[in-house]
Each structure stands twice: as structure tokens, then as C-alpha cells.
Amino acid sequence: TKYIGILTSGGDSPGLNAAIRGVGKAALGHHGMHIIGFRDGFRGLMENRTAPLDGGQLSGILTSGGTILGTSRDKPHKMPVGGKILDMTDAIVGNYYDNHLDCLVCLGGGGTAKNALRLKQKGLNVITLPKTIDNDVAGTDITFGFDTALGIATEAIDRLHSTAHSHHRIIVVEIMGHRAGWLALGAGIAGGADVILLPEIPYDVEIVAEAIRERARGGKPFSIVAVAEGAVSKQELAALAERTKKPAKGKVNRKADDTEADAAAILYADRTLRLARKLEQLTGLEARPTILGHLQRGGAPSAADRILATRLGTACADLIAKGTFGVMVAAKGEATRPVKLEEVAGKVKTVPQDHPLILSARRVGTNFGD
Ligand code: F6P
């Protein structure tokens, strides 16, 4: 009999419970394995905080949001412990063996795959499932959580449209996605945003303002600007480059990337608010910022995410039964397939600038600020 451990790591995502259920029910019912959960990501495995999953806990969770196991962004090799950051990989490996595990299933994105790869390199059998609302995991067509967040962000844009229209305002709506713009692009198209700003396409705020003024001249004195959390303007990029040239104040022996992180933190703080103010200034129209934030991650998964999570979860149990480890279970068209962790770990799947969706959005007049 095989013993499976399972944990959820990184930001939560609708469909995590459906995936836990998919892995668990297939493993227990179909393959006759045992399954045990670890709480709060890699931290729970390090602290050996377990959660039983073979006593009915998998029932009634298909439709629920969040993760019944809890999650954290902790990494095995950089774990905050007693005020220090320590490499706790060996403790995690020890608990894997103490629990007699044959495989550890990690539900997470590209960062989680990187952590799992480290454990694979220590000799553990690991498998990951791709979850994130950002849809930015390499090697898979799609991640679970994305479809739900897309629905929420689209509905938000629909609602913002009517109020923007009534007040003749610009509404700048910030959509999650700090490195990839899939969510802002999808919701922007589905919600008919007039401007979509993505991390992949640095924008010029003057071009955005002119697109809005042009709409006003054409009798539409309201606009929706869908901005991905990580979108950057050409002006911000220039300021960032300038700042990183100089040593940060008071830091003599700083590392180059310290300064970059400091500079980015300063530049990115309140940027949606600042963008709204700037557009107000440049267009003479009133502007309001709306940050959708974690609303996009909460609540029940959509039907599509429940289906995807179930597909990937059950395929995961089948791979364990076959003894295929060191992979992420990816969605490829209607099929699922194992992809080596090395091909996924730490990678970010960004939106290509010539992606068909971008071209299509341009055809209907969407402005990308470039
Ligand atoms: O990766 C998922 C995500 O929701 C990103 O879109 C967002 O930038 C980030 O997590 C927010 O993280 P946190 O939950 O730590 O605020």
C-alpha cells in the first residue's frame, strides 16, 4: 500500500479543495492508497502538523473556496524560524520518511514546483498540480483558479461600467497578476475595457490619456482602464532604471538587487491610485481607482475549475499508482500529461505580445498604451 502526503503552497486559489478531493478520492477509493494532509504548506510538513484525509474529510469540499489544509508561502530552504531564515529542507525530508510517505503531492504554482524540485533532488518522490489565479505556470495550458477569478474580475468590470457611464468618469480597475497579465487581459476583453495595461507591455501614460480623450471627443466621456497589478509605464521604468543606478541612502555594502527591490517597492506603492490621478490630470475627466484584490481569489470555484481540478487530481493519483514522479500534472487540450519539474520550476508563463487575444482586443479598439 502506498502512502501519499499532500499540501497546498503559495497563494490560495479556487479549486484547491476540488483538487485535494480528486487526488484523495482516486487514491483512496480507486487505488487503495492512504493519504494524509500537511497543514499550511511546507511549514506543516516541517513541523509535522498533519491533517487526516481518509475519514470523510474529502466529502462536501468540491464546491468550497480556499484550502481545507491551509497554505503559506514558506519555502523549505528559506524558512522563518525563531526570527531567523533557515534552510529546513532536511527536517522536511526527515518528516517525509517518518510518515512513511511514498509520494508528496504539492498543489501550487511555479514557485511551488521549484520547492518540489529541491525535494526531488534530495531523493523524494514528488508531484505537483498547477494552481494559481494568474494562469502563469509553464508547461500547462491552464491552471485551476484562473477561470473563477476571470469570472469575478469580469463581473466587477461590468458593474464598474454602469457607474463610470453614469458619472462620466474614468475607472481604473486593478486586477491581480504581478508578473503575467492573463487575468487582466481576459477580464479586460470579456468586460469590454477600453484600455488594458499588462506587465508584458510597458505603457505610455500619455497614449492612454489620448485614447480616453479620443473617446470623450467621440461622445463617450467615460472609460474603463483594466490594469494588471504588475503593469509598468515607460515613465516608471525610466525612473526605476535611474534609481537603481544610485546606491540606496544609508546602504554602503548593498547588493544590486536590494536596491532594485527597494526602488520597485517605492514605485509600485499606490500605483493604481497614482495612475487614476495622472489620467484625471491629463484628460480633465474625473477618475476613480478600484482594487479588486483578494476578492478575486475567494469563494466557490467555477464549474470549469471544479472540472479541471478533478481531472488533474485524479490523473495525479493514477501517475502515483504507476510510479511516475518528479513531474507536474499538466492540462494539454482535453488530456492531462506529466511534465518534468525541471521544465516548470520557477518559470513564469507570460503573455506573448503577439498573442491572438491581444491582436483580437486591438481589433475591437482596445488600447494597450503602447
Ligand atoms: O499569485 C497569485 C496572486 O494572487 C497574485 O496575483 C498576487 O500578486 C499575489 O498572489 C498576492 O499575494 P498575497 O496573497 O500574498 O497578497
Residues whose N, C-alpha, C, O or C-beta is under 5 A from the ligand:
A	BS01	F6P	G11 D134 M176 G177 H178
